[in-house]
Amino acid sequence: MTHHTPHGRHTAAWVSVTILLVIAVGGTLVVPIYARSTPALVDFPFFYWYQLLWVPVVAILSGIAYLLIRPVDTAASGAGASAAPGTRSDEAGGAP
């Protein structure tokens, strides 16, 4: 049996993911924003701490993008949740 998602929600998720990833990539590719040495932060020129600031920002934006498009398996979260890991729900308590 297949599960169909509403077309609008699926499209909206992909548009959101695209925007998040464009922000993540664009923030480091627009060189005129950070092609300067001032202001310095603890003797680090602006160029360096701007680039280092983007590392956790890109990680967070990528994580949000992943959460928006990952498949959600509602059938597996219900019945098989009580079974031991690595076993099927019909084998959890049955005889061999």
N, CA and C atoms as an extended XYZ file, in Angstrom:
288
Properties=species:S:1:pos:R:3:atomname:S:1:resname:S:1:resid:I:1 pbc="F F F"
N         0.851       -1.165        0.000 N   MET     1
C         0.000        0.000        0.000 CA  MET     1
C         0.899        1.231        0.000 C   MET     1
N         0.551        2.175       -0.792 N   THR     2
C         1.350        3.399       -0.865 CA  THR     2
C         0.691        4.499       -0.070 C   THR     2
N         1.506        5.393        0.396 N   HIS     3
C         1.021        6.530        1.180 CA  HIS     3
C         1.258        7.796        0.364 C   HIS     3
N         0.189        8.502        0.077 N   HIS     4
C         0.298        9.716       -0.709 CA  HIS     4
C         0.213       10.925        0.202 C   HIS     4
N         1.161       11.835        0.068 N   THR     5
C         1.134       13.070        0.839 CA  THR     5
C         0.490       14.157       -0.002 C   THR     5
N        -0.147       15.118        0.631 N   PRO     6
C        -0.716       16.228       -0.129 CA  PRO     6
C         0.381       16.936       -0.917 C   PRO     6
N         0.075       17.259       -2.175 N   HIS     7
C         1.076       17.846       -3.058 CA  HIS     7
C         1.578       19.185       -2.541 C   HIS     7
N         0.727       19.986       -1.936 N   GLY     8
C         1.132       21.303       -1.439 CA  GLY     8
C         2.159       21.220       -0.326 C   GLY     8
N         1.979       20.295        0.602 N   ARG     9
C         2.921       20.156        1.715 CA  ARG     9
C         4.272       19.672        1.222 C   ARG     9
N         4.260       18.754        0.290 N   HIS    10
C         5.515       18.223       -0.243 CA  HIS    10
C         6.300       19.322       -0.962 C   HIS    10
N         5.617       20.094       -1.764 N   THR    11
C         6.265       21.186       -2.484 CA  THR    11
C         6.775       22.246       -1.518 C   THR    11
N         5.988       22.564       -0.512 N   ALA    12
C         6.399       23.572        0.463 CA  ALA    12
C         7.643       23.126        1.228 C   ALA    12
N         7.733       21.839        1.521 N   ALA    13
C         8.911       21.324        2.229 CA  ALA    13
C        10.156       21.470        1.362 C   ALA    13
N        10.051       21.135        0.082 N   TRP    14
C        11.210       21.242       -0.803 CA  TRP    14
C        11.601       22.692       -1.048 C   TRP    14
N        10.626       23.589       -1.117 N   VAL    15
C        10.936       25.016       -1.267 CA  VAL    15
C        11.668       25.508       -0.025 C   VAL    15
N        11.210       25.086        1.156 N   SER    16
C        11.868       25.478        2.405 CA  SER    16
C        13.296       24.949        2.469 C   SER    16
N        13.486       23.702        2.068 N   VAL    17
C        14.818       23.102        2.062 CA  VAL    17
C        15.733       23.857        1.109 C   VAL    17
N        15.215       24.200       -0.059 N   THR    18
C        16.014       24.944       -1.030 CA  THR    18
C        16.438       26.294       -0.477 C   THR    18
N        15.528       26.993        0.174 N   ILE    19
C        15.855       28.302        0.750 CA  ILE    19
C        16.908       28.163        1.842 C   ILE    19
N        16.751       27.171        2.712 N   LEU    20
C        17.725       26.962        3.790 CA  LEU    20
C        19.122       26.669        3.239 C   LEU    20
N        19.193       25.834        2.220 N   LEU    21
C        20.503       25.469        1.671 CA  LEU    21
C        21.115       26.599        0.851 C   LEU    21
N        20.296       27.414        0.204 N   VAL    22
C        20.821       28.577       -0.518 CA  VAL    22
C        21.402       29.581        0.474 C   VAL    22
N        20.740       29.762        1.601 N   ILE    23
C        21.278       30.643        2.648 CA  ILE    23
C        22.618       30.100        3.148 C   ILE    23
N        22.665       28.790        3.386 N   ALA    24
C        23.890       28.181        3.910 CA  ALA    24
C        25.060       28.338        2.946 C   ALA    24
N        24.814       28.122        1.671 N   VAL    25
C        25.893       28.226        0.690 CA  VAL    25
C        26.178       29.688        0.351 C   VAL    25
N        25.132       30.472        0.190 N   GLY    26
C        25.290       31.869       -0.208 CA  GLY    26
C        26.015       32.722        0.811 C   GLY    26
N        25.851       32.423        2.075 N   GLY    27
C        26.511       33.215        3.107 CA  GLY    27
C        28.020       33.155        3.053 C   GLY    27
N        28.541       32.090        2.519 N   THR    28
C        29.990       31.965        2.422 CA  THR    28
C        30.523       32.258        1.025 C   THR    28
N        29.642       32.328        0.039 N   LEU    29
C        30.096       32.567       -1.320 CA  LEU    29
C        30.078       34.042       -1.734 C   LEU    29
N        29.374       34.870       -1.005 N   VAL    30
C        29.316       36.293       -1.340 CA  VAL    30
C        30.525       36.963       -0.679 C   VAL    30
N        31.617       36.987       -1.395 N   VAL    31
C        32.904       37.428       -0.855 CA  VAL    31
C        32.921       38.892       -0.407 C   VAL    31
N        32.272       39.832       -1.085 N   PRO    32
C        32.340       41.220       -0.618 CA  PRO    32
C        31.818       41.437        0.809 C   PRO    32
N        31.024       40.519        1.316 N   ILE    33
C        30.534       40.643        2.688 CA  ILE    33
C        31.687       40.525        3.686 C   ILE    33
N        32.602       39.614        3.445 N   TYR    34
C        33.635       39.323        4.450 CA  TYR    34
C        35.065       39.565        3.967 C   TYR    34
N        35.253       40.226        2.845 N   ALA    35
C        36.603       40.471        2.329 CA  ALA    35
C        37.207       41.715        2.972 C   ALA    35
N        37.387       41.663        4.266 N   ARG    36
C        37.996       42.768        5.020 CA  ARG    36
C        38.588       42.209        6.308 C   ARG    36
N        39.395       42.980        6.945 N   SER    37
C        40.052       42.485        8.162 CA  SER    37
C        39.441       43.060        9.435 C   SER    37
N        38.663       44.105        9.329 N   THR    38
C        38.040       44.683       10.521 CA  THR    38
C        36.550       44.402       10.497 C   THR    38
N        35.897       44.244       11.578 N   PRO    39
C        36.377       44.317       12.951 CA  PRO    39
C        37.063       43.017       13.376 C   PRO    39
N        38.062       43.163       14.179 N   ALA    40
C        38.784       42.000       14.695 CA  ALA    40
C        38.126       41.520       15.983 C   ALA    40
N        38.150       40.228       16.178 N   LEU    41
C        37.591       39.625       17.387 CA  LEU    41
C        38.682       38.780       18.014 C   LEU    41
N        39.211       39.209       19.152 N   VAL    42
C        40.308       38.545       19.857 CA  VAL    42
C        41.472       38.312       18.881 C   VAL    42
N        41.896       39.346       18.223 N   ASP    43
C        43.014       39.345       17.283 CA  ASP    43
C        42.795       38.483       16.030 C   ASP    43
N        41.561       38.016       15.799 N   PHE    44
C        41.225       37.313       14.559 CA  PHE    44
C        40.574       38.313       13.615 C   PHE    44
N        41.077       38.418       12.399 N   PRO    45
C        40.430       39.299       11.427 CA  PRO    45
C        39.001       38.833       11.125 C   PRO    45
N        38.186       39.758       10.669 N   PHE    46
C        36.778       39.471       10.376 CA  PHE    46
C        36.623       38.287        9.438 C   PHE    46
N        37.499       38.190        8.448 N   PHE    47
C        37.414       37.100        7.482 CA  PHE    47
C        37.373       35.736        8.169 C   PHE    47
N        38.246       35.507        9.127 N   TYR    48
C        38.344       34.198        9.767 CA  TYR    48
C        37.160       33.892       10.664 C   TYR    48
N        36.786       34.850       11.525 N   TRP    49
C        35.702       34.503       12.437 CA  TRP    49
C        34.363       34.488       11.733 C   TRP    49
N        34.200       35.194       10.620 N   TYR    50
C        32.977       35.107        9.826 CA  TYR    50
C        32.839       33.705        9.224 C   TYR    50
N        33.940       33.196        8.669 N   GLN    51
C        33.908       31.856        8.089 CA  GLN    51
C        33.676       30.788        9.163 C   GLN    51
N        34.321       30.933       10.299 N   LEU    52
C        34.135       29.955       11.378 CA  LEU    52
C        32.737       30.022       11.975 C   LEU    52
N        32.123       31.168       11.942 N   LEU    53
C        30.753       31.317       12.431 CA  LEU    53
C        29.781       30.528       11.561 C   LEU    53
N        30.079       30.410       10.286 N   TRP    54
C        29.187       29.702        9.373 CA  TRP    54
C        29.226       28.189        9.559 C   TRP    54
N        30.227       27.637       10.182 N   VAL    55
C        30.300       26.181       10.349 CA  VAL    55
C        29.110       25.654       11.161 C   VAL    55
N        28.841       26.162       12.371 N   PRO    56
C        27.659       25.663       13.086 CA  PRO    56
C        26.345       26.117       12.455 C   PRO    56
N        26.345       27.291       11.819 N   VAL    57
C        25.118       27.766       11.176 CA  VAL    57
C        24.725       26.827       10.039 C   VAL    57
N        25.687       26.429        9.218 N   VAL    58
C        25.406       25.510        8.113 CA  VAL    58
C        24.988       24.148        8.652 C   VAL    58
N        25.588       23.699        9.732 N   ALA    59
C        25.201       22.420       10.330 CA  ALA    59
C        23.750       22.462       10.807 C   ALA    59
N        23.360       23.545       11.437 N   ILE    60
C        21.986       23.682       11.923 CA  ILE    60
C        21.002       23.766       10.759 C   ILE    60
N        21.329       24.572        9.753 N   LEU    61
C        20.444       24.699        8.596 CA  LEU    61
C        20.324       23.377        7.831 C   LEU    61
N        21.407       22.640        7.719 N   SER    62
C        21.362       21.340        7.049 CA  SER    62
C        20.540       20.333        7.852 C   SER    62
N        20.665       20.378        9.157 N   GLY    63
C        19.863       19.493       10.011 CA  GLY    63
C        18.382       19.779        9.898 C   GLY    63
N        18.021       21.050        9.872 N   ILE    64
C        16.616       21.424        9.707 CA  ILE    64
C        16.111       20.968        8.340 C   ILE    64
N        16.927       21.152        7.307 N   ALA    65
C        16.540       20.716        5.962 CA  ALA    65
C        16.317       19.212        5.927 C   ALA    65
N        17.176       18.464        6.581 N   TYR    66
C        17.017       17.010        6.631 CA  TYR    66
C        15.723       16.623        7.338 C   TYR    66
N        15.438       17.275        8.454 N   LEU    67
C        14.222       16.955        9.199 CA  LEU    67
C        12.960       17.282        8.396 C   LEU    67
N        13.030       18.274        7.536 N   LEU    68
C        11.868       18.643        6.733 CA  LEU    68
C        11.552       17.617        5.646 C   LEU    68
N        12.563       16.935        5.119 N   ILE    69
C        12.303       16.037        3.991 CA  ILE    69
C        12.478       14.563        4.308 C   ILE    69
N        12.859       14.234        5.520 N   ARG    70
C        13.046       12.810        5.819 CA  ARG    70
C        11.700       12.096        5.771 C   ARG    70
N        11.705       10.844        5.345 N   PRO    71
C        10.445       10.099        5.294 CA  PRO    71
C        10.001        9.727        6.700 C   PRO    71
N         8.721        9.852        6.943 N   VAL    72
C         8.158        9.510        8.242 CA  VAL    72
C         7.380        8.226        8.070 C   VAL    72
N         7.812        7.180        8.754 N   ASP    73
C         7.163        5.881        8.671 CA  ASP    73
C         6.253        5.721        9.874 C   ASP    73
N         4.969        6.046        9.724 N   THR    74
C         4.034        5.984       10.851 CA  THR    74
C         3.651        4.555       11.188 C   THR    74
N         3.663        3.640       10.231 N   ALA    75
C         3.286        2.249       10.502 CA  ALA    75
C         4.315        1.571       11.395 C   ALA    75
N         5.594        1.846       11.187 N   ALA    76
C         6.637        1.203       11.981 CA  ALA    76
C         6.699        1.748       13.398 C   ALA    76
N         6.274        2.976       13.601 N   SER    77
C         6.369        3.556       14.934 CA  SER    77
C         5.273        3.055       15.864 C   SER    77
N         4.222        2.464       15.343 N   GLY    78
C         3.112        2.024       16.174 CA  GLY    78
C         3.253        0.602       16.658 C   GLY    78
N         3.090       -0.386       15.775 N   ALA    79
C         3.012       -1.794       16.165 CA  ALA    79
C         4.356       -2.376       16.572 C   ALA    79
N         5.408       -2.050       15.871 N   GLY    80
C         6.701       -2.661       16.134 CA  GLY    80
C         7.496       -1.988       17.229 C   GLY    80
N         6.964       -1.002       17.884 N   ALA    81
C         7.713       -0.261       18.889 CA  ALA    81
C         8.002       -1.097       20.130 C   ALA    81
N         7.133       -2.076       20.443 N   SER    82
C         7.334       -2.855       21.658 CA  SER    82
C         8.265       -4.042       21.445 C   SER    82
N         8.553       -4.383       20.207 N   ALA    83
C         9.438       -5.517       19.930 CA  ALA    83
C        10.884       -5.137       20.201 C   ALA    83
N        11.679       -6.146       20.462 N   ALA    84
C        13.102       -5.914       20.702 CA  ALA    84
C        13.767       -5.455       19.417 C   ALA    84
N        14.817       -4.652       19.524 N   PRO    85
C        15.508       -4.194       18.314 CA  PRO    85
C        16.064       -5.374       17.525 C   PRO    85
N        15.898       -5.339       16.217 N   GLY    86
C        16.419       -6.378       15.362 CA  GLY    86
C        15.483       -7.554       15.174 C   GLY    86
N        14.279       -7.509       15.779 N   THR    87
C        13.312       -8.586       15.598 CA  THR    87
C        12.039       -8.023       15.006 C   THR    87
N        11.321       -8.901       14.310 N   ARG    88
C        10.027       -8.476       13.796 CA  ARG    88
C         9.004       -8.629       14.890 C   ARG    88
N         7.893       -7.912       14.795 N   SER    89
C         6.887       -7.933       15.870 CA  SER    89
C         6.244       -9.301       16.027 C   SER    89
N         6.150      -10.125       14.930 N   ASP    90
C         5.557      -11.448       15.068 CA  ASP    90
C         6.536      -12.470       15.670 C   ASP    90
N         7.815      -12.137       15.749 N   GLU    91
C         8.808      -13.035       16.338 CA  GLU    91
C         9.144      -12.666       17.782 C   GLU    91
N         8.606      -11.568       18.273 N   ALA    92
C         9.025      -11.059       19.580 CA  ALA    92
C         8.683      -12.029       20.705 C   ALA    92
N         7.515      -12.612       20.675 N   GLY    93
C         7.151      -13.477       21.789 CA  GLY    93
C         6.765      -14.874       21.370 C   GLY    93
N         6.914      -15.217       20.117 N   GLY    94
C         6.449      -16.511       19.612 CA  GLY    94
C         7.489      -17.594       19.742 C   GLY    94
N         7.030      -18.828       19.576 N   ALA    95
C         7.938      -19.981       19.608 CA  ALA    95
C         8.610      -20.133       18.253 C   ALA    95
N         9.762      -20.792       18.211 N   PRO    96
C        10.482      -20.951       16.951 CA  PRO    96
C         9.786      -21.808       15.942 C   PRO    96
